[in-house]
């Protein structure tokens, strides 16, 4: 193989690698977040209700009472 063939193979391999990384990043950015993110966000943005207190929700979701306030 001469240098032109090696350069061509290297260019094709580099293009395939970059295409794969681009597709992987796009899929990761457009995917739905994991379910536990939604549960944690609901607990952190929980408004005061009559059925549960804020500490009850933190115990259910996080397993401990957070010191945010």
C-alpha positions as CSV (number, residue, x, y, z in Angstrom):
1,X,0.0,0.0,0.0
2,X,1.2,3.4,-0.8
3,X,0.8,6.6,1.2
4,X,-2.4,7.7,-0.7
5,X,-4.2,4.5,0.3
6,X,-3.1,4.8,3.9
7,X,-4.3,8.4,4.0
8,X,-7.6,7.4,2.4
9,X,-8.2,4.7,4.9
10,X,-7.2,7.0,7.8
11,X,-9.6,9.6,6.5
12,X,-12.5,7.1,6.2
13,X,-11.8,5.8,9.7
14,X,-11.7,9.3,11.1
15,X,-15.0,10.2,9.4
16,X,-16.7,7.1,10.6
17,X,-15.5,7.8,14.2
18,X,-16.7,11.4,14.1
19,X,-20.0,10.4,12.6
20,X,-20.6,7.8,15.4
21,X,-19.7,10.3,18.1
22,X,-22.0,12.9,16.6
23,X,-24.9,10.4,16.4
24,X,-24.3,9.2,19.9
25,X,-24.2,12.8,21.3
26,X,-27.4,13.7,19.4
27,X,-29.2,10.6,20.7
28,X,-28.1,11.4,24.3
29,X,-29.2,15.0,24.1
30,X,-32.7,14.2,22.7
31,X,-33.4,11.2,25.0
32,X,-35.8,11.6,27.9
33,X,-34.2,12.0,31.3
34,X,-34.2,9.0,33.6
35,X,-37.3,8.6,35.8
36,X,-35.5,9.3,39.0
37,X,-34.7,12.8,37.8
38,X,-38.4,13.5,37.5
39,X,-39.1,12.2,41.0
40,X,-36.3,14.3,42.5
41,X,-37.5,17.4,40.7
42,X,-41.0,16.9,41.8
43,X,-39.9,16.5,45.4
44,X,-37.7,19.7,45.2
45,X,-40.5,21.7,43.6
46,X,-43.2,20.3,45.8
47,X,-45.8,22.8,47.0
48,X,-47.3,22.5,50.4
49,X,-50.3,20.2,50.4
50,X,-52.6,19.0,53.1
51,X,-51.9,15.2,52.6
52,X,-48.1,15.2,53.0
53,X,-45.6,17.6,54.6
54,X,-42.4,18.6,52.9
55,X,-40.4,16.4,55.2
56,X,-42.6,13.4,54.4
57,X,-42.0,13.8,50.7
58,X,-38.2,14.2,51.3
59,X,-38.2,11.0,53.3
60,X,-40.1,9.1,50.6
61,X,-38.0,10.3,47.7
62,X,-34.5,10.8,49.2
63,X,-34.6,8.6,52.3
64,X,-33.6,11.6,54.5
65,X,-34.7,15.1,55.3
66,X,-32.8,17.7,53.3
67,X,-31.5,20.9,54.9
68,X,-32.5,23.3,52.1
69,X,-34.3,25.8,54.2
